[in-house]
Amino acid sequence: MSRFGRLISLALLVGPGIAVFAQNPKSIVQQAVQTELQAAKDDHSCWIYLENDRTPNGSVEQWVAQTHEGDLKRVIEKNGKPMSRADQRQSMNNFLQNSDARAKQRKSGQHDDQQAAEMLGLLPHAFIWTITGTRDDDTLLHFRPDPNFHAPDWETRVFAAMEGDMVVNNSQHRIVSLKGRLIHDVKFFGGLLGDLKAGGTFDVERRETGKSIWQITATHVHIEGYALLFKDISENEDDVKSDFQQLPSGISLNEAEKDLLKRGS
């Protein structure tokens, strides 16, 4: 699943309403992007959380423990059927003993992080931004495609065909949510290699799980169509993460397994 990764906002120096609307929206987004990219580089924390993921092909409920060696997953329910403790242990042990699987996961994670960073960097340039209001300590912004922007690759063509809204937390300069809707069909080589339908949506929700550490807590992607060159961009998926707890930064996979087995179910 493509992750839209780590985003931000700007601090208000004078009263909320006046200060926000005095800002240039594009400058707010540019500052947000720079801050989020730096935060992504600086954050080396590891977490354990409960994940519920649903796609047309099935559903998974699992505990996930992050380590610097990879993410270990304890599947407790698959397609509505509980997994036995024996099967849960076997699945984790298979991953621990499979160096190729761990290497593949790390490579995939690095690719996702790089893609998220590239998409994030495009936010100030691919869209025209307006400030639509404030809510408590948040700033509300709307974006629509900039007709003068030329997408550098095919993935970006899809991203840049979105219109939507972003909410940023003013105190910590972090993005709380990012929602978009595909406003027109996107075809590749006249539809021969891909045809994504207008109306497709994505919705990413984030919150602070630790001091100045923000995590994606929900991702909803509903895009209809097909794209042969990057299959993961056409999907229907609802992924929700909860019960975040921070782990020691140097935790090993074996230690993570012990921690996972302490969790319920």
Protein Blocks (a to p, Z undefined) as FASTA:
>chain_A
ZZekjadddddfbdfklmmmmpcfklmmmmmmmmmmmmmmmpccdcddddddddfkbccd
ddddddfkbccdddfbgghiacdfklmmmmmmmmmmmmklmmmmmmmmmmmmmmmmmmmm
mmmmmpccddfbdehjaccddddddfkbccfbfklmmmmmpccdddddfklopafbdcdd
dfbdcdeehhlnoccdehiacddddddfbghiacdfbdcdddedddfklmklgccddddd
ehiacddfkbcfklmmmmmmmpgZZ
